[in-house]
């Protein structure tokens, strides 16, 4: 994650504010466990660079809301989830409402510098 972040950060102009946010939870607990580990590594890399703000997308609150909740993901006519990694548009809006306080705080920090 550190090498990937270093490569990505190099593409951001020095005078540009930067905020990194990870994805929302999947419907699958197993997938979320993997994402949580990846998020922790990315968070460490971003914080170590000292330049950008970091907002976790996968939190206990978002995980509780999304994990296993079929109605928040794309389904077929019988209600079976067809894509457990990509939520509906309304679900994405819910996710952003849940993370709004953390996003606003991070934006406030990086824009005040």
FIKOLZA-1660 file (N, C-alpha, C; in steps of 0.1 Angstrom, whole numbers, plus 5000, padded with zeros to 4 digits):
% residues 113
   i   px   py   pz ch aa at
   1 5008 4988 5000  A  X  N
   1 5000 5000 5000  A  X CA
   1 5009 5013 5000  A  X  C
   2 5020 5012 5007  A  X  N
   2 5028 5024 5008  A  X CA
   2 5034 5027 4994  A  X  C
   3 5039 5017 4987  A  X  N
   3 5044 5020 4974  A  X CA
   3 5034 5025 4964  A  X  C
   4 5022 5019 4965  A  X  N
   4 5011 5024 4956  A  X CA
   4 5007 5038 4960  A  X  C
   5 5006 5041 4973  A  X  N
   5 5003 5055 4977  A  X CA
   5 5014 5064 4972  A  X  C
   6 5026 5061 4974  A  X  N
   6 5037 5070 4970  A  X CA
   6 5036 5073 4955  A  X  C
   7 5033 5063 4947  A  X  N
   7 5031 5065 4932  A  X CA
   7 5019 5074 4929  A  X  C
   8 5008 5072 4936  A  X  N
   8 4996 5080 4935  A  X CA
   8 4998 5094 4939  A  X  C
   9 5004 5096 4951  A  X  N
   9 5006 5109 4956  A  X CA
   9 5015 5118 4947  A  X  C
  10 5024 5111 4940  A  X  N
  10 5033 5118 4931  A  X CA
  10 5026 5125 4920  A  X  C
  11 5014 5120 4917  A  X  N
  11 5006 5125 4906  A  X CA
  11 4998 5137 4910  A  X  C
  12 4997 5140 4923  A  X  N
  12 4989 5151 4928  A  X CA
  12 4997 5164 4928  A  X  C
  13 4993 5174 4922  A  X  N
  13 5001 5187 4922  A  X CA
  13 5003 5191 4936  A  X  C
  14 5015 5197 4939  A  X  N
  14 5018 5201 4953  A  X CA
  14 5009 5211 4959  A  X  C
  15 5003 5219 4951  A  X  N
  15 4994 5230 4957  A  X CA
  15 4979 5226 4957  A  X  C
  16 4977 5213 4956  A  X  N
  16 4963 5207 4955  A  X CA
  16 4960 5200 4969  A  X  C
  17 4949 5204 4975  A  X  N
  17 4944 5197 4987  A  X CA
  17 4941 5183 4983  A  X  C
  18 4942 5174 4993  A  X  N
  18 4941 5160 4990  A  X CA
  18 4933 5153 5001  A  X  C
  19 4923 5145 4997  A  X  N
  19 4915 5137 5006  A  X CA
  19 4914 5123 5000  A  X  C
  20 4917 5113 5008  A  X  N
  20 4916 5099 5004  A  X CA
  20 4905 5093 5012  A  X  C
  21 4895 5086 5005  A  X  N
  21 4884 5079 5012  A  X CA
  21 4883 5066 5006  A  X  C
  22 4882 5056 5014  A  X  N
  22 4880 5042 5009  A  X CA
  22 4865 5039 5007  A  X  C
  23 4863 5028 5000  A  X  N
  23 4850 5024 4995  A  X CA
  23 4841 5020 5007  A  X  C
  24 4828 5019 5003  A  X  N
  24 4818 5015 5013  A  X CA
  24 4818 4999 5014  A  X  C
  25 4812 4994 5024  A  X  N
  25 4812 4979 5026  A  X CA
  25 4805 4972 5015  A  X  C
  26 4810 4960 5013  A  X  N
  26 4803 4950 5005  A  X CA
  26 4792 4943 5013  A  X  C
  27 4784 4935 5006  A  X  N
  27 4774 4928 5013  A  X CA
  27 4780 4916 5021  A  X  C
  28 4792 4912 5017  A  X  N
  28 4799 4900 5022  A  X CA
  28 4808 4903 5034  A  X  C
  29 4807 4896 5045  A  X  N
  29 4816 4898 5056  A  X CA
  29 4830 4894 5053  A  X  C
  30 4832 4884 5045  A  X  N
  30 4845 4879 5041  A  X CA
  30 4852 4890 5033  A  X  C
  31 4845 4896 5023  A  X  N
  31 4851 4907 5015  A  X CA
  31 4854 4919 5024  A  X  C
  32 4845 4922 5033  A  X  N
  32 4848 4933 5042  A  X CA
  32 4860 4931 5051  A  X  C
  33 4862 4919 5055  A  X  N
  33 4874 4916 5063  A  X CA
  33 4887 4919 5055  A  X  C
  34 4887 4916 5043  A  X  N
  34 4898 4919 5034  A  X CA
  34 4899 4934 5032  A  X  C
  35 4888 4940 5029  A  X  N
  35 4888 4955 5027  A  X CA
  35 4893 4962 5039  A  X  C
  36 4889 4957 5051  A  X  N
  36 4893 4964 5063  A  X CA
  36 4909 4963 5065  A  X  C
  37 4915 4952 5062  A  X  N
  37 4929 4951 5062  A  X CA
  37 4936 4960 5052  A  X  C
  38 4931 4960 5040  A  X  N
  38 4936 4969 5030  A  X CA
  38 4934 4984 5034  A  X  C
  39 4923 4987 5039  A  X  N
  39 4920 5001 5044  A  X CA
  39 4930 5005 5055  A  X  C
  40 4934 4996 5064  A  X  N
  40 4943 4999 5075  A  X CA
  40 4957 5002 5069  A  X  C
  41 4961 4994 5059  A  X  N
  41 4974 4996 5052  A  X CA
  41 4974 5010 5045  A  X  C
  42 4964 5013 5038  A  X  N
  42 4963 5025 5030  A  X CA
  42 4963 5037 5040  A  X  C
  43 4955 5036 5051  A  X  N
  43 4955 5046 5061  A  X CA
  43 4968 5049 5066  A  X  C
  44 4976 5039 5070  A  X  N
  44 4990 5041 5075  A  X CA
  44 4998 5048 5065  A  X  C
  45 4997 5044 5052  A  X  N
  45 5006 5050 5041  A  X CA
  45 5002 5065 5040  A  X  C
  46 4989 5068 5039  A  X  N
  46 4985 5082 5037  A  X CA
  46 4989 5090 5049  A  X  C
  47 4987 5085 5061  A  X  N
  47 4991 5093 5073  A  X CA
  47 5006 5095 5074  A  X  C
  48 5013 5085 5070  A  X  N
  48 5028 5086 5070  A  X CA
  48 5033 5097 5061  A  X  C
  49 5026 5099 5050  A  X  N
  49 5031 5109 5040  A  X CA
  49 5028 5123 5046  A  X  C
  50 5018 5124 5055  A  X  N
  50 5016 5137 5061  A  X CA
  50 5009 5148 5053  A  X  C
  51 5006 5144 5041  A  X  N
  51 5001 5154 5031  A  X CA
  51 4986 5155 5030  A  X  C
  52 4980 5143 5030  A  X  N
  52 4966 5142 5027  A  X CA
  52 4957 5138 5039  A  X  C
  53 4945 5141 5039  A  X  N
  53 4935 5136 5049  A  X CA
  53 4930 5123 5045  A  X  C
  54 4927 5115 5054  A  X  N
  54 4922 5101 5051  A  X CA
  54 4908 5099 5059  A  X  C
  55 4898 5094 5051  A  X  N
  55 4885 5091 5057  A  X CA
  55 4882 5076 5054  A  X  C
  56 4880 5068 5065  A  X  N
  56 4877 5054 5063  A  X CA
  56 4862 5053 5058  A  X  C
  57 4861 5045 5048  A  X  N
  57 4847 5042 5043  A  X CA
  57 4841 5030 5050  A  X  C
  58 4850 5021 5055  A  X  N
  58 4845 5009 5062  A  X CA
  58 4847 5011 5077  A  X  C
  59 4836 5014 5083  A  X  N
  59 4836 5017 5098  A  X CA
  59 4826 5007 5104  A  X  C
  60 4826 5006 5117  A  X  N
  60 4816 4997 5123  A  X CA
  60 4802 5001 5119  A  X  C
  61 4799 5014 5119  A  X  N
  61 4786 5019 5115  A  X CA
  61 4782 5015 5101  A  X  C
  62 4791 5018 5091  A  X  N
  62 4788 5015 5077  A  X CA
  62 4787 5000 5075  A  X  C
  63 4796 4993 5082  A  X  N
  63 4796 4978 5080  A  X CA
  63 4783 4972 5086  A  X  C
  64 4778 4977 5097  A  X  N
  64 4765 4973 5103  A  X CA
  64 4754 4976 5093  A  X  C
  65 4755 4987 5087  A  X  N
  65 4744 4992 5078  A  X CA
  65 4744 4984 5065  A  X  C
  66 4755 4981 5059  A  X  N
  66 4756 4975 5046  A  X CA
  66 4758 4960 5045  A  X  C
  67 4766 4955 5054  A  X  N
  67 4769 4941 5054  A  X CA
  67 4756 4932 5056  A  X  C
  68 4754 4923 5046  A  X  N
  68 4743 4914 5047  A  X CA
  68 4729 4920 5043  A  X  C
  69 4729 4933 5040  A  X  N
  69 4716 4940 5037  A  X CA
  69 4714 4940 5022  A  X  C
  70 4707 4930 5017  A  X  N
  70 4704 4929 5003  A  X CA
  70 4697 4941 4997  A  X  C
  71 4689 4947 5004  A  X  N
  71 4681 4958 4998  A  X CA
  71 4689 4970 4994  A  X  C
  72 4702 4971 4999  A  X  N
  72 4711 4982 4996  A  X CA
  72 4719 4979 4983  A  X  C
  73 4718 4967 4978  A  X  N
  73 4726 4963 4966  A  X CA
  73 4717 4960 4954  A  X  C
  74 4723 4959 4943  A  X  N
  74 4716 4956 4930  A  X CA
  74 4710 4942 4931  A  X  C
  75 4697 4941 4928  A  X  N
  75 4691 4928 4928  A  X CA
  75 4683 4925 4915  A  X  C
  76 4680 4913 4913  A  X  N
  76 4671 4910 4902  A  X CA
  76 4657 4910 4906  A  X  C
  77 4648 4907 4897  A  X  N
  77 4633 4908 4900  A  X CA
  77 4629 4899 4911  A  X  C
  78 4636 4888 4914  A  X  N
  78 4632 4880 4926  A  X CA
  78 4638 4884 4939  A  X  C
  79 4646 4895 4938  A  X  N
  79 4652 4900 4951  A  X CA
  79 4666 4895 4954  A  X  C
  80 4671 4886 4945  A  X  N
  80 4685 4881 4947  A  X CA
  80 4695 4891 4944  A  X  C
  81 4705 4893 4952  A  X  N
  81 4716 4902 4949  A  X CA
  81 4724 4898 4937  A  X  C
  82 4725 4907 4928  A  X  N
  82 4733 4904 4915  A  X CA
  82 4747 4910 4916  A  X  C
  83 4749 4919 4924  A  X  N
  83 4762 4926 4926  A  X CA
  83 4764 4931 4940  A  X  C
  84 4771 4922 4948  A  X  N
  84 4772 4925 4962  A  X CA
  84 4784 4935 4965  A  X  C
  85 4790 4940 4955  A  X  N
  85 4801 4950 4957  A  X CA
  85 4797 4964 4953  A  X  C
  86 4786 4965 4946  A  X  N
  86 4782 4979 4941  A  X CA
  86 4768 4981 4946  A  X  C
  87 4766 4992 4954  A  X  N
  87 4753 4995 4959  A  X CA
  87 4744 5002 4949  A  X  C
  88 4732 5004 4953  A  X  N
  88 4723 5012 4944  A  X CA
  88 4727 5027 4947  A  X  C
  89 4722 5035 4938  A  X  N
  89 4724 5050 4939  A  X CA
  89 4719 5055 4953  A  X  C
  90 4707 5051 4957  A  X  N
  90 4702 5056 4970  A  X CA
  90 4711 5051 4981  A  X  C
  91 4716 5039 4980  A  X  N
  91 4725 5033 4991  A  X CA
  91 4738 5041 4991  A  X  C
  92 4743 5045 4980  A  X  N
  92 4755 5054 4980  A  X CA
  92 4752 5067 4987  A  X  C
  93 4741 5072 4985  A  X  N
  93 4737 5085 4992  A  X CA
  93 4736 5083 5007  A  X  C
  94 4731 5071 5011  A  X  N
  94 4730 5068 5025  A  X CA
  94 4744 5067 5031  A  X  C
  95 4753 5060 5024  A  X  N
  95 4767 5059 5028  A  X CA
  95 4774 5073 5030  A  X  C
  96 4771 5082 5020  A  X  N
  96 4777 5095 5022  A  X CA
  96 4771 5103 5033  A  X  C
  97 4759 5101 5036  A  X  N
  97 4753 5108 5048  A  X CA
  97 4759 5102 5061  A  X  C
  98 4762 5089 5061  A  X  N
  98 4768 5084 5073  A  X CA
  98 4782 5089 5075  A  X  C
  99 4789 5091 5064  A  X  N
  99 4803 5095 5065  A  X CA
  99 4805 5111 5064  A  X  C
 100 4794 5118 5063  A  X  N
 100 4794 5132 5061  A  X CA
 100 4802 5139 5072  A  X  C
 101 4800 5136 5085  A  X  N
 101 4807 5143 5095  A  X CA
 101 4823 5141 5094  A  X  C
 102 4827 5129 5091  A  X  N
 102 4841 5127 5089  A  X CA
 102 4847 5133 5077  A  X  C
 103 4839 5133 5066  A  X  N
 103 4843 5140 5054  A  X CA
 103 4844 5155 5056  A  X  C
 104 4834 5161 5063  A  X  N
 104 4835 5176 5065  A  X CA
 104 4847 5179 5074  A  X  C
 105 4849 5171 5084  A  X  N
 105 4861 5174 5093  A  X CA
 105 4874 5173 5085  A  X  C
 106 4875 5163 5077  A  X  N
 106 4887 5161 5069  A  X CA
 106 4889 5173 5059  A  X  C
 107 4878 5176 5053  A  X  N
 107 4879 5188 5043  A  X CA
 107 4883 5200 5050  A  X  C
 108 4877 5203 5062  A  X  N
 108 4880 5214 5070  A  X CA
 108 4895 5215 5073  A  X  C
 109 4901 5204 5077  A  X  N
 109 4915 5203 5081  A  X CA
 109 4924 5206 5068  A  X  C
 110 4921 5200 5057  A  X  N
 110 4930 5201 5046  A  X CA
 110 4928 5215 5039  A  X  C
 111 4916 5220 5040  A  X  N
 111 4914 5233 5033  A  X CA
 111 4919 5245 5042  A  X  C
 112 4921 5243 5055  A  X  N
 112 4926 5254 5063  A  X CA
 112 4941 5255 5063  A  X  C
 113 4947 5245 5058  A  X  N
 113 4962 5245 5057  A  X CA
 113 4967 5255 5046  A  X  C
% end
